[in-house]
Amino acid sequence: MTPDPHAYLRDAVLESVLQASGESDPAVRRAAADGADVPEDLQPLVDKIHRHAYRVTDDDVARLQPRYGDDRLFEIIVSAALGASRSRLQAGLRALEDA
């Protein structure tokens, strides 16, 4: 299979989101991207983003805002979304490779 010419750019974006300075702890962002080992109160939202992002509601976010605030919560949500998209892309690429 031909190497993915966009892999470097995607990896750079993901690493920037996960490792750059921000309001949230980079370890929490990485855990959100991986979909596991986030603080217990974040796990339901992170699971929902990884499994059924279209089901995330304003209430899901509002429940966490008092503790995390807008900026930290935004970073965690973006990290989870990027991690979920990475997992789906990798699964699709593996399926194409196996076909």
C-alpha positions in Angstrom: 0.0 0.0 0.0 1.2 3.5 -0.8 2.3 5.5 2.2 -0.2 8.1 3.4 1.1 11.5 2.2 -1.0 13.3 4.8 0.1 11.2 7.9 2.8 13.7 8.9 0.4 16.6 8.9 -2.3 14.8 10.8 0.2 13.6 13.4 1.6 17.2 13.7 -1.9 18.6 14.4 -2.7 15.8 16.9 0.6 16.3 18.8 0.1 20.1 18.8 -3.3 19.7 20.4 -2.2 17.2 22.9 1.2 18.6 23.9 1.0 22.4 23.4 0.6 24.6 26.4 -3.1 25.1 27.3 -5.5 25.4 30.1 -5.9 21.6 30.6 -3.2 19.1 31.6 -1.6 17.5 28.5 -1.9 14.1 30.2 -5.7 14.6 30.4 -5.8 15.6 26.8 -3.8 12.6 25.7 -6.1 10.3 27.8 -9.1 11.9 26.2 -7.6 11.2 22.8 -7.0 7.6 23.8 -10.5 7.4 25.2 -9.4 5.9 28.5 -7.9 6.9 31.9 -9.5 10.3 32.1 -10.8 11.6 35.4 -14.0 9.7 36.3 -16.3 12.6 35.8 -15.0 13.1 32.2 -15.3 9.5 31.2 -19.0 9.5 30.2 -18.4 12.5 27.9 -15.2 11.1 26.4 -16.9 7.7 25.9 -19.8 9.4 24.1 -17.4 11.4 21.9 -15.5 8.2 20.9 -18.6 6.1 20.4 -21.5 8.3 19.4 -20.4 11.9 19.1 -23.7 12.9 17.5 -25.4 12.2 20.8 -23.4 14.7 22.8 -25.8 17.3 24.2 -25.5 20.7 25.8 -26.4 19.1 29.1 -23.4 16.8 28.8 -21.1 19.8 28.5 -23.0 22.0 31.0 -22.6 19.3 33.7 -18.9 19.6 33.5 -18.5 23.4 32.9 -18.6 24.4 36.6 -15.6 22.2 37.3 -13.6 22.5 34.1 -14.6 25.9 32.6 -15.0 26.6 28.9 -11.3 26.6 27.9 -10.3 23.4 29.6 -13.4 21.6 28.5 -13.0 22.7 24.9 -9.4 21.4 24.9 -10.5 18.0 26.3 -13.4 17.7 23.8 -11.2 18.6 20.8 -8.6 16.0 22.1 -11.3 13.3 22.4 -12.7 14.1 18.9 -9.3 14.1 17.3 -8.4 10.8 19.0 -11.7 9.2 17.9 -11.2 10.4 14.3 -7.7 9.0 14.4 -9.0 5.6 15.5 -11.6 5.5 12.8 -9.1 6.5 10.1 -6.6 3.9 11.2 -9.4 1.2 11.2 -10.3 2.3 7.6 -6.8 2.3 6.4 -6.2 -1.2 7.9 -9.4 -2.4 6.2 -8.2 -1.1 2.8 -4.8 -2.7 3.4 -6.4 -6.0 4.2 -8.7 -5.9 1.2 
